[in-house]
């Protein structure tokens, strides 16, 4: 993400435990949709989990590491790597803030709900944690390559930094091209300064990366989400609880970091459902089944629209449907092959194609993957650390099923209405309308919400 997540309250979110048998990954708790509102918006339990929970897919998380000892994540997180030289295998969260950014993003994707009841949208996936403090070439490039070489099918980068004069540093572009050649989808946050200086942010600005914007529970773009033409799709990113590295559930986070994690989980679900579909085709499918949320057609805040997982799992798109992520990458690589400036890479990128179905990209990969050194100055650190750190958070209560912890207000968020419940008189994000509404009439409706 571009700057520190804006956590509205330090109260503990109480999510009731209610075991429910589901499809591929076995029994996981049923989420409380008044807090994890995206489960309702995306019809996860009714229309997605009966088809897939993400089994067989590894999502690489380039972030601050993940606390793999938490009950909710203990059986999900694989040994990874610390590209900063910290000596860990990624299964420790080194975030200097109390929250634990990497742990929170992992929980949105794959939390099992074992200790808290907080559930990820793709509980069948495995998380490959790659610890990286910033977006400098010296660490981001090996992080991407490690993820690809360890079998990740999706790479989540919930980080962003000002792109500078180039939309993408050459060495980073080379690593992204290598991932595309090896059939890996990369997603990154569009950036969190859209309501201020709104400069392009990389790696979301890099050709070959799915740039993700943030929306709230009404489908309205989050005010700080970047306004840039590289935004491909949008996902829930406002009012998003997540697990902290100490095992409690933090309420109400905002940012394209959250949106990217949930979008990565969505892509993992599609990849699990269609294991033989290429990365190129998966991105085309997700892009063209998105729900148009802003002005008609593509816009700079939500791209082609809000991701609709259930559409992507059930619909087909024409072979000639727009695929701007790969079209941009193809242009960059074609320019490089004809002698222009563009991507470079190390020798491993010229290995023989393994049948990813990436067409013209594969044919020119060996030509464009030429060595380019690390650019001079390190990229600005992605986490805009807040000078005031909240070190006085209350300890987590003994159980998350029994309501707020000792001394906590009766509702999390300092008495404000919980996210997932839309403002008075307004329906939640798409509830009852179109592809984001309840399932068809022959299926049970969603539980009613307060104020509806």
C-alpha positions in Angstrom: 0.0 0.0 0.0 1.0 3.6 -0.3 0.5 4.8 3.2 -0.3 3.3 6.6 -3.7 1.8 6.8 -6.3 4.0 8.5 -7.6 2.0 11.3 -10.7 3.7 12.8 -10.8 1.9 16.1 -8.8 -0.4 18.4 -11.7 -2.3 19.6 -11.8 -6.0 19.0 -14.2 -7.3 16.3 -16.5 -10.1 17.7 -17.2 -12.6 15.0 -19.4 -15.5 16.0 -18.2 -19.0 15.4 -20.6 -21.2 13.5 -19.2 -24.2 11.8 -20.6 -25.0 8.4 -19.5 -27.7 6.0 -18.4 -26.4 2.7 -17.1 -27.7 -0.6 -13.5 -28.3 -1.3 -11.6 -27.2 1.8 -13.8 -28.9 4.4 -15.4 -27.2 7.4 -14.7 -23.5 7.9 -16.8 -21.1 10.0 -19.5 -19.2 8.3 -18.5 -15.5 8.3 -20.6 -12.8 9.9 -21.7 -11.0 6.7 -22.5 -7.8 8.7 -18.8 -7.5 9.3 -17.3 -9.4 6.3 -19.7 -7.8 4.0 -18.0 -8.9 0.8 -19.1 -12.5 1.4 -22.6 -11.3 0.8 -21.8 -9.0 -2.1 -19.9 -11.7 -3.8 -22.3 -14.5 -2.8 -19.3 -16.5 -1.6 -21.0 -19.2 0.4 -24.0 -19.6 -1.9 -22.5 -19.5 -5.3 -18.7 -19.6 -5.1 -17.7 -22.1 -2.5 -20.0 -24.8 -3.9 -17.7 -24.7 -7.0 -14.3 -23.9 -5.5 -12.5 -22.8 -2.3 -9.2 -22.3 -4.1 -7.7 -25.7 -3.6 -4.5 -26.4 -5.6 -3.5 -22.8 -5.9 -0.6 -21.0 -4.2 -0.8 -17.3 -3.7 2.5 -15.6 -3.1 2.3 -12.6 -0.7 5.1 -10.0 -1.2 4.7 -8.1 2.0 5.9 -7.9 5.7 5.8 -11.6 6.2 3.0 -13.6 7.8 2.6 -14.8 11.4 2.1 -18.4 10.5 1.7 -19.5 14.2 -1.8 -18.1 14.5 -4.5 -20.8 14.6 -6.3 -19.2 11.7 -3.3 -19.4 9.5 -1.2 -22.3 10.9 -2.0 -24.8 8.2 -2.1 -22.4 5.3 1.3 -20.7 5.2 4.2 -22.4 3.4 7.9 -21.7 4.1 8.8 -18.7 2.0 11.7 -16.3 1.9 13.0 -13.0 3.4 14.5 -11.1 0.5 15.7 -8.4 2.8 18.3 -10.7 4.4 16.5 -10.8 7.7 17.0 -14.6 8.0 13.4 -15.6 8.2 11.4 -17.9 5.9 8.6 -15.4 5.6 6.6 -17.0 8.4 7.2 -14.1 10.8 5.5 -10.7 10.4 8.2 -7.9 10.7 5.8 -5.0 10.2 6.9 -2.3 12.7 3.3 -1.3 13.4 1.1 -3.2 15.8 -1.2 -4.4 13.1 1.0 -6.6 10.9 0.2 -5.8 7.3 1.2 -9.1 5.7 -0.7 -11.1 8.3 -3.8 -9.0 7.6 -3.6 -9.5 3.8 -3.1 -13.2 4.2 -6.1 -13.5 6.4 -8.3 -11.8 3.8 -7.3 -14.5 1.3 -7.1 -17.7 3.3 -7.8 -17.4 7.0 -9.4 -20.6 8.3 -11.4 -19.0 11.1 -10.0 -21.5 13.5 -9.2 -19.1 16.3 -11.4 -16.1 15.6 -14.1 -17.0 13.2 -12.6 -14.6 10.6 -12.6 -16.4 7.3 -10.7 -15.7 4.0 -12.6 -15.9 0.7 -10.3 -18.7 -0.6 -9.6 -21.0 2.4 -8.3 -23.8 0.2 -5.3 -21.9 -1.1 -1.8 -21.9 0.3 0.1 -18.7 1.1 3.7 -18.3 0.1 5.1 -15.4 2.2 7.9 -13.3 0.9 9.2 -10.7 3.3 10.0 -7.4 1.6 10.2 -4.0 3.3 10.1 -1.9 0.2 9.8 -1.8 -3.6 13.4 -1.3 -4.5 14.7 -3.4 -7.5 17.2 -5.2 -5.3 14.4 -6.9 -3.3 11.2 -6.8 -5.5 12.8 -8.4 -8.5 14.1 -11.5 -6.6 10.8 -11.6 -4.7 8.8 -11.9 -7.9 11.2 -14.5 -9.3 11.2 -16.6 -6.1 7.4 -16.6 -6.2 7.3 -17.8 -9.8 10.0 -20.4 -9.3 8.2 -21.8 -6.2 5.0 -22.5 -8.1 2.8 -19.6 -7.2 -0.1 -19.1 -9.7 -1.0 -15.7 -8.2 1.3 -13.0 -6.8 -0.2 -10.4 -4.4 1.6 -7.1 -4.0 -0.4 -5.0 -1.6 2.1 -2.2 -1.9 2.7 0.8 -4.1 5.2 3.6 -4.7 5.5 6.6 -6.9 6.4 5.5 -10.4 8.6 8.4 -11.2 9.5 9.3 -14.8 9.1 5.7 -15.9 5.8 3.8 -15.5 7.8 0.8 -14.4 11.6 0.3 -13.6 13.2 -1.9 -16.3 14.4 -4.6 -13.9 10.9 -4.9 -12.4 9.3 -5.0 -15.8 11.6 -7.9 -16.7 10.5 -9.8 -13.6 6.9 -9.2 -14.5 7.4 -10.4 -18.0 9.1 -13.5 -16.6 6.0 -14.2 -14.4 3.7 -13.8 -17.4 5.9 -16.2 -19.4 5.5 -18.7 -16.6 1.8 -18.3 -16.4 1.5 -16.3 -13.2 -1.0 -13.5 -12.5 0.4 -10.5 -10.6 -2.0 -8.0 -8.8 -1.0 -4.8 -7.1 -2.7 -1.9 -5.3 -3.5 1.1 -7.4 -2.4 3.4 -4.7 -4.0 5.4 -1.8 -3.4 9.0 -2.7 -6.1 9.5 -5.3 -7.6 12.4 -3.3 -4.3 14.2 -2.9 -1.4 14.2 -5.4 -2.7 11.1 -7.3 0.6 10.3 -9.0 1.0 7.0 -10.9 2.1 4.2 -8.5 4.1 1.1 -9.4 4.0 -1.9 -9.7 0.3 -1.4 -10.5 1.4 0.9 -13.3 3.6 -1.8 -14.8 2.4 -3.4 -18.0 1.4 -7.0 -17.1 0.1 -6.2 -13.6 -3.6 -6.1 -12.7 -4.0 -2.7 -11.0 -6.7 -2.9 -8.3 -8.9 0.0 -7.1 -10.9 0.0 -3.9 -14.7 0.3 -3.4 -17.0 0.3 -0.4 -20.1 -1.8 0.4 -22.3 0.3 -1.9 -20.0 -0.1 -4.9 -18.8 3.5 -4.5 -15.1 4.1 -5.1 -13.1 4.7 -1.9 -12.2 8.4 -1.8 -8.4 7.8 -1.7 -8.2 5.1 -4.4 -5.9 6.2 -7.3 -7.4 7.8 -10.4 -5.2 6.3 -13.1 -5.7 4.6 -16.5 -3.8 1.5 -15.3 -6.6 0.6 -12.9 -8.1 -2.7 -14.3 -10.7 -3.7 -11.8 -12.0 -2.8 -8.3 -12.6 -4.9 -5.2 -13.8 -4.2 -1.6 -11.3 -1.9 0.1 -13.2 0.3 2.5 -14.4 -0.9 5.9 -12.4 -4.1 5.8 -11.6 -6.0 9.0 -8.5 -8.3 9.0 -6.4 -10.4 11.4 -3.5 -8.7 13.1 -0.2 -10.4 13.7 -1.1 -11.0 17.4 -4.3 -12.9 16.5 -7.0 -10.3 17.2 -9.4 -9.0 14.5 -8.8 -5.4 13.7 -11.9 -3.5 12.5 -12.4 -1.1 9.7 -9.3 -0.8 7.5 -9.2 1.2 4.3 -6.9 0.9 1.3 -6.1 -0.6 -2.1 -4.0 -3.1 -0.1 -7.2 -4.8 1.1 -8.8 -4.6 -2.3 -5.7 -6.3 -3.8 -5.7 -9.1 -1.3 -9.4 -9.8 -1.9 -8.9 -9.5 -5.7 -6.0 -12.0 -5.5 -8.3 -14.4 -3.6 -10.9 -14.0 -6.3 -8.3 -14.8 -9.0 -7.1 -17.8 -7.0 -10.7 -19.1 -6.9 -11.0 -18.8 -10.7 -7.6 -20.5 -11.2 -8.6 -23.3 -8.9 -11.9 -23.8 -10.8 -10.2 -23.7 -14.2 -6.7 -25.1 -13.6 -5.9 -25.4 -17.3 -6.8 -21.8 -18.1 -3.8 -19.6 -18.8 -3.0 -16.6 -16.7 -3.7 -14.4 -19.8 -7.2 -15.9 -20.2 -7.9 -15.8 -16.5 -7.2 -12.0 -16.4 -9.3 -11.5 -19.6 -12.2 -13.5 -18.0 -12.1 -11.6 -14.7 -11.8 -8.2 -16.5 -14.7 -8.8 -18.8 -17.1 -10.2 -16.2 -16.6 -7.3 -13.9 -19.7 -5.2 -13.0 -19.6 -1.6 -14.4 -19.8 0.6 -11.3 -18.9 4.1 -12.4 -19.5 6.1 -15.6 -20.5 3.7 -18.4 -17.5 1.8 -19.7 -14.0 1.8 -18.2 -13.0 4.6 -15.8 -9.9 5.5 -13.9 -11.1 4.6 -10.4 -12.7 1.2 -10.9 -11.3 0.2 -14.3 -13.7 -2.2 -16.0 -15.7 -2.5 -12.8 -16.1 -4.4 -9.6 -14.9 -8.0 -9.7 -17.8 -10.5 -9.9 -16.5 -13.9 -8.9 -19.7 -15.8 -9.6 -19.8 -14.3 -13.1 -16.2 -15.3 -13.7 -17.0 -18.9 -12.6 -20.0 -19.3 -14.8 -19.6 -17.1 -17.9 -17.4 -17.2 -21.0 -16.0 -14.2 -22.8 -15.1 -14.0 -26.5 -11.6 -14.7 -27.5 -11.3 -11.1 -28.8 -12.6 -9.5 -25.6 -10.4 -6.7 -24.2 -7.4 -7.8 -22.2 -5.6 -4.5 -21.5 -3.2 -5.9 -18.9 -1.6 -8.3 -21.5 -2.1 -6.0 -24.4 0.1 -3.4 -22.7 2.7 -6.0 -21.8 2.8 -7.3 -25.4 3.4 -3.8 -26.7 6.3 -3.2 -24.3 7.9 -6.5 -25.2 7.4 -6.0 -28.9 9.1 -2.6 -28.6 12.0 -4.2 -26.8 12.4 -6.9 -29.4 12.5 -4.3 -32.1 15.3 -2.4 -30.4 13.4 0.1 -28.3 13.9 0.6 -24.6 11.9 -1.8 -22.4 12.1 -4.8 -20.2 15.2 -6.7 -19.4 15.8 -9.9 -17.5 18.3 -12.5 -16.4 19.0 -15.8 -18.2 16.3 -17.8 -16.5 13.6 -15.9 -18.3 14.7 -17.4 -21.6 13.9 -20.9 -20.5 11.7 -23.0 -22.7 8.0 -22.3 -22.5 6.0 -24.7 -20.4 2.8 -24.3 -22.3 1.2 -21.4 -20.6 -0.8 -20.3 -23.7 0.6 -16.8 -23.7 0.9 -16.5 -27.5 3.1 -13.7 -28.8 4.5 -13.1 -25.4 6.3 -16.5 -25.4 7.7 -16.0 -28.9 9.5 -12.9 -27.9 10.4 -13.6 -24.3 13.9 -14.9 -25.0 14.7 -11.8 -27.1 13.6 -9.2 -24.6 14.9 -10.9 -21.5 18.3 -9.3 -21.5 20.2 -8.2 -18.5 19.6 -4.7 -17.1 21.2 -3.7 -13.8 19.4 -2.4 -10.8 18.6 1.3 -11.2 20.4 3.7 -9.0 18.3 5.1 -6.2 16.2 2.7 -4.1 12.4 3.0 -4.5 10.5 4.8 -1.8 9.5 2.4 0.9 5.9 1.3 0.4 4.7 1.6 3.9 4.3 5.3 4.8 5.0 4.7 8.5 2.9 6.7 10.9 5.0 8.6 13.4 2.4 7.9 16.1 2.1 4.2 16.7 -0.6 2.9 18.7 1.2 0.7 21.2 -1.5 0.8 23.8 -4.1 -1.5 22.2 -6.1 -3.6 24.7 -5.2 -7.3 24.8 -7.4 -9.6 22.8 -10.3 -11.1 24.8 -10.2 -14.8 25.7 -12.7 -15.6 23.0 -13.9 -13.8 19.9 -17.3 -15.4 20.1 -18.3 -13.6 23.4 -18.5 -10.0 22.2 -16.2 -7.1 22.9 -13.3 -7.5 25.2 -13.2 -6.1 28.8 -13.5 -2.3 28.7 -14.5 -2.2 25.0 -17.5 -0.3 23.8 -20.6 -2.3 23.0 -19.9 -2.0 19.2 -16.6 -1.9 17.5 -15.6 1.3 15.9 -16.2 3.5 18.8 -20.0 3.2 18.6 -20.1 3.8 14.9 -22.3 1.7 12.7 -20.3 -1.4 11.7 -19.0 -1.6 8.2 -21.0 -4.1 6.1 -24.1 -2.2 7.1 -24.8 0.6 4.7 -25.7 4.0 5.9 -29.3 4.4 7.0 -31.7 4.0 4.1 -29.1 2.7 1.6 -28.7 -0.9 0.6 -25.4 -2.6 1.0 -23.1 -2.9 -2.0 -25.3 -4.2 -4.7 -27.6 -6.1 -2.3 -30.6 -7.2 -4.2 -29.5 -5.8 -7.5 -27.9 -7.6 -10.5 -24.9 -9.8 -10.2 -24.1 -8.6 -6.7 -27.5 -9.3 -5.3 -28.9 -12.3 -3.5 -28.8 -15.7 -5.3 -31.7 -16.6 -7.6 -35.2 -16.9 -6.0 -35.0 -20.7 -5.8 -32.2 -20.4 -3.3 -32.5 -19.2 0.3 -32.0 -15.4 0.6 -29.3 -13.8 2.6 -30.0 -12.9 6.3 -31.7 -9.5 6.6 -29.4 -6.6 7.7 -30.0 -4.0 10.3 -31.9 -1.0 8.8 -33.3 -2.9 5.8 
